[in-house]
Amino acid sequence: MTTAPFTVAIDGPAAAGKGTVARAVAARFGLAHLDTGLLYRAIGAQMLTGADPIEAAQTLTPDALERDDLRTADVAQAASKVAVIPEVRAALLDFQRAFARRAGGAVLDGRDIGTVICPQAEAKLFVTASAEVRAARRHAELLGRGADADLATVLEDVRARDARDADRATAPMRAADTAHVLDTSEMTVDAAVAAAIAVVAAARSALGLGVER
Ligand code: DC
């Protein structure tokens, strides 16, 4: 295993498949993985129960990421709302940067990893898909978890979150100039994972780092 920093930045909108791709890349190359959306979700969940989001961000502890209610639609919207607050983002910066540059390498997925958290990332991907496809995937996932979900409402939620995440003043969601854009609208999960692994393998080869299992 390499000890040199090697960061893979994976950004993109909700339900585009970046979590799946990030986990697969991390497993393939033996890298640590951080789903940065969980940080904002943990703060959003605390805001929903009355906490001040800035204080929640400044006192966030790892066990807050273990709550089992972080994947709900209400928490997703709350996460997107607290993510607009510059002080919330600032409080999470050092932790994410240290994780990104940890020895052995790391994969971080989020909205601003390649642009703000780790602009020097050795490999950058922007994983996206049409809003309709993403809503259909999220709808199926919610039904699979036994939740009561309506496709039109999920599509509305996806669009609202896209607009808030892309239009905010601080660290808006966008593809870094050097990111490889992966549109998964018409791709199978396996094809998306294979394409992402090829991008990361090429970046590792260019640096003389191992690509074997
Ligand atoms: O990736 P996710 O759906 O779990 O993220 C939830 C919300 O958190 C998302 O709508 C915006 C915010 N977020 C962010 O602003 N920056 C990140 N790096 C990750 C998530």
Boltz pocket constraint, residues with backbone or C-beta under 6 A from the ligand:
constraints:
  - pocket:
      binder: B
      contacts: [[A, 12], [A, 14], [A, 15], [A, 36], [A, 37], [A, 38], [A, 40], [A, 41], [A, 76], [A, 79], [A, 80], [A, 83], [A, 109], [A, 110], [A, 111], [A, 112], [A, 113], [A, 161], [A, 165], [A, 171]]
      max_distance: 6.0
